[in-house]
Amino acid sequence: MSATANPFNLKKQLAFYGSYHTDPVNVAIHIIGVPSIIFASSALLAKQGSIFPYIQDHSPLAAAYLSQAGSYIASVLPASIFQYAQLNFAAVFMGTYWLYYSVLDATAALMLAPLWYALWYGSTVLARTHPDTTKIAIGIKALGWISQFYGHGVHEGRAPALLDNLLGAVVLAPFFVFLEVIFHFGYRPQLQKELKNDVGKLVTKYRTDKAKAKRAKAN
């Protein structure tokens, strides 16, 4: 099975990724593990510090606009919160992901925004206040990946999607697990119904192809 060629086709991307995540225990593991990996990745990037000096050196005009934006944000946020805010690689990383999700489904992306901001902000606070951020982040990331491989191996009985679709495994996973949660609260029931149908077809095809390959090997 190969990934859909169009990375901006929400239904096809989610159906493909969802066909690797049909077991409820495995899905639950991902709902916890995927945000943990995102948090850890963001913390490692935030540890590299601010990228504002680089922008000042290479694009003074952009730096001026960013400085004005920062001044406005500082005027509306409590000082205790703003003191940790920083334009860093983590912000670029998280922002790029969120923009992609906005193209896929703008409403869901807006619903995700507070949680997404919290993951970035929390990881930046960790990076700026804890001397062992790197060790902590690597540990969280390792546990996140190990738990997902466990979910696939023990409960799903199928290898992770990253072996067939790197985009889905690395980029789409956070949006997938978020949608799995909000579907349970009634978000876009028609899309959920269509996805279940498409996932069922893909799983049936996978099992049929696997059975054929097994018979061919036996012969």
Phi and psi in degrees as a GROMACS rama.xvg file:
@    title "Ramachandran Plot"
@    xaxis  label "Phi"
@    yaxis  label "Psi"
@TYPE xy
-120.459  157.93  SER-2
-71.9459  151.387  ALA-3
-62.1532  144.626  THR-4
-73.7673  -22.4923  ALA-5
-96.7176  105.535  ASN-6
-71.6992  -7.98297  PRO-7
-105.63  9.41741  PHE-8
-91.1976  98.9343  ASN-9
-55.542  -50.7545  LEU-10
-64.2651  -43.8724  LYS-11
-68.0519  -40.2311  LYS-12
-64.3041  -45.1097  GLN-13
-68.916  -36.41  LEU-14
-65.3869  -43.8224  ALA-15
-61.0215  -50.17  PHE-16
-66.4746  -38.8995  TYR-17
-64.6652  -27.654  GLY-18
-67.0556  -15.1397  SER-19
-95.9919  -1.64745  TYR-20
-138.757  73.4949  HIS-21
-107.58  -18.1017  THR-22
-80.6021  128.159  ASP-23
-61.6122  -34.3222  PRO-24
-67.1743  -43.4664  VAL-25
-62.6676  -40.9904  ASN-26
-62.799  -43.2928  VAL-27
-61.5  -40.1187  ALA-28
-61.1358  -41.8582  ILE-29
-68.5501  -34.0922  HIS-30
-61.3664  -30.0323  ILE-31
-92.2373  -44.4412  ILE-32
-69.9075  -39.7092  GLY-33
-65.1317  -49.7702  VAL-34
-60.937  -32.0064  PRO-35
-63.2802  -41.7696  SER-36
-66.4134  -41.1893  ILE-37
-61.9819  -44.7773  ILE-38
-59.5707  -46.3162  PHE-39
-64.9322  -42.1339  ALA-40
-62.7925  -42.2555  SER-41
-63.9555  -39.3212  SER-42
-64.0749  -41.6499  ALA-43
-63.6452  -38.1671  LEU-44
-72.194  -39.8285  LEU-45
-64.0538  -28.4129  ALA-46
-62.0582  -20.4512  LYS-47
-76.3399  -8.87861  GLN-48
91.37  -175.694  GLY-49
-72.8459  144.728  SER-50
-101.314  4.83892  ILE-51
-62.7038  -41.5435  PHE-52
-57.4431  -38.0611  PRO-53
-63.998  -42.2548  TYR-54
-65.0252  -39.8509  ILE-55
-59.6264  -40.1832  GLN-56
-71.2169  -34.0661  ASP-57
-105.378  -19.8675  HIS-58
-151.071  80.829  SER-59
-56.7861  -35.8376  PRO-60
-64.6695  -46.1346  LEU-61
-62.0369  -39.6025  ALA-62
-62.7301  -37.6585  ALA-63
-65.0446  -43.9562  ALA-64
-63.7628  -42.2495  TYR-65
-65.3374  -36.6428  LEU-66
-64.6353  -40.8275  SER-67
-64.0278  -42.1706  GLN-68
-62.9111  -41.5018  ALA-69
-62.7652  -38.8479  GLY-70
-64.6765  -39.3991  SER-71
-66.0372  -45.7361  TYR-72
-61.0853  -39.4603  ILE-73
-63.8298  -28.5023  ALA-74
-77.5965  -19.978  SER-75
-108.318  -15.6825  VAL-76
-101.037  146.293  LEU-77
-59.3698  143.613  PRO-78
-58.8533  -32.822  ALA-79
-64.6954  -25.1668  SER-80
-91.5789  -45.3934  ILE-81
-65.5685  -27.4111  PHE-82
-59.8133  -22.9242  GLN-83
-98.6045  -11.8204  TYR-84
-65.8314  139.309  ALA-85
-156.071  136.58  GLN-86
-81.1978  101.396  LEU-87
-131.291  -179.085  ASN-88
-62.8083  -29.6191  PHE-89
-63.3827  -38.9233  ALA-90
-65.0288  -39.3737  ALA-91
-65.5463  -44.4096  VAL-92
-59.4783  -52.4631  PHE-93
-67.9288  -38.679  MET-94
-65.2753  -38.8108  GLY-95
-64.8728  -44.6789  THR-96
-58.0159  -47.3564  TYR-97
-65.262  -37.763  TRP-98
-62.6431  -39.3978  LEU-99
-62.9848  -43.9016  TYR-100
-63.0779  -34.9898  TYR-101
-63.7648  -35.1634  SER-102
-69.4086  -38.8268  VAL-103
-68.8164  -46.6319  LEU-104
-158.646  98.2414  ASP-105
-61.9488  -39.1545  ALA-106
-65.3456  -47.3285  THR-107
-63.949  -36.9884  ALA-108
-63.9428  -38.9326  ALA-109
-65.1562  -37.9482  LEU-110
-67.1067  -33.1304  MET-111
-75.3681  -25.4026  LEU-112
-50.0375  -46.9763  ALA-113
-60.7078  -42.4837  PRO-114
-66.4903  -41.1858  LEU-115
-62.4177  -42.7164  TRP-116
-63.9347  -41.6585  TYR-117
-62.2148  -39.643  ALA-118
-63.7793  -44.3825  LEU-119
-65.2409  -48.2587  TRP-120
-63.8346  -45.0792  TYR-121
-61.1356  -40.7889  GLY-122
-68.2649  -34.5316  SER-123
-69.7175  -40.3375  THR-124
-60.6241  -45.322  VAL-125
-58.5044  -46.9368  LEU-126
-64.1691  -32.4655  ALA-127
-91.6039  -10.1424  ARG-128
-121.3  -18.52  THR-129
-114.155  125.36  HIS-130
-67.5714  -22.0471  PRO-131
-103.458  29.846  ASP-132
-54.7598  -44.2754  THR-133
-60.3046  -46.943  THR-134
-63.2233  -43.7707  LYS-135
-62.848  -46.258  ILE-136
-64.6941  -42.4577  ALA-137
-63.5063  -39.6207  ILE-138
-63.5183  -44.9026  GLY-139
-62.633  -43.2362  ILE-140
-64.1601  -42.5762  LYS-141
-62.5605  -44.8176  ALA-142
-63.2562  -38.4126  LEU-143
-62.2293  -45.4562  GLY-144
-70.2889  -41.5963  TRP-145
-61.4412  -43.1197  ILE-146
-62.5253  -37.0445  SER-147
-71.8698  -39.4806  GLN-148
-64.4507  -35.8773  PHE-149
-62.5353  -45.9973  TYR-150
-59.2693  -40.6372  GLY-151
-72.878  -41.7658  HIS-152
-73.1737  -42.1127  GLY-153
-91.6356  -41.6669  VAL-154
-101.869  -44.2564  HIS-155
-79.4981  -34.495  GLU-156
68.5745  31.2712  GLY-157
-153.881  142.66  ARG-158
-62.075  152.156  ALA-159
-60.8312  159.554  PRO-160
-67.183  -19.5471  ALA-161
-62.1472  -21.1325  LEU-162
-72.9016  -21.4036  LEU-163
-116.667  -23.8128  ASP-164
-146.791  90.6283  ASN-165
-63.6394  -36.9659  LEU-166
-58.7967  -46.5068  LEU-167
-64.2965  -41.9542  GLY-168
-71.1451  -38.1219  ALA-169
-95.3822  -37.0455  VAL-170
-105.918  -45.2825  VAL-171
-79.5842  -23.7553  LEU-172
-51.3214  -47.4549  ALA-173
-60.2491  -39.8639  PRO-174
-69.6734  -36.6567  PHE-175
-61.2509  -49.0613  PHE-176
-68.7327  -32.8311  VAL-177
-65.7247  -44.0777  PHE-178
-63.7904  -36.6348  LEU-179
-58.0228  -38.1528  GLU-180
-71.6501  -49.9829  VAL-181
-73.5297  -20.2844  ILE-182
-59.4818  -35.6775  PHE-183
-69.5336  -15.7359  HIS-184
-102.949  15.352  PHE-185
93.2467  12.4399  GLY-186
-74.2384  126.575  TYR-187
41.5209  65.9807  ARG-188
-59.163  -32.764  PRO-189
-66.8043  -41.2349  GLN-190
-63.3795  -42.4139  LEU-191
-60.2793  -42.5305  GLN-192
-63.4694  -44.4131  LYS-193
-65.2192  -38.5238  GLU-194
-65.1862  -42.7469  LEU-195
-59.4101  -40.4856  LYS-196
-65.3979  -46.4246  ASN-197
-66.197  -39.8889  ASP-198
-62.8076  -42.7886  VAL-199
-58.4359  -41.002  GLY-200
-65.3185  -42.8541  LYS-201
-66.5936  -39.0604  LEU-202
-66.6356  -42.0077  VAL-203
-60.9603  -43.4853  THR-204
-62.6525  -42.6091  LYS-205
-60.7811  -45.8398  TYR-206
-67.493  -37.6376  ARG-207
-64.8726  -46.7567  THR-208
-63.1345  -37.8307  ASP-209
-66.4372  -40.9614  LYS-210
-65.993  -40.2836  ALA-211
-63.4293  -43.1785  LYS-212
-64.269  -36.8855  ALA-213
-67.3179  -41.1268  LYS-214
-67.1636  -40.2509  ARG-215
-64.1202  -37.9599  ALA-216
-68.2746  -37.1617  LYS-217
-67.4401  -31.7728  ALA-218
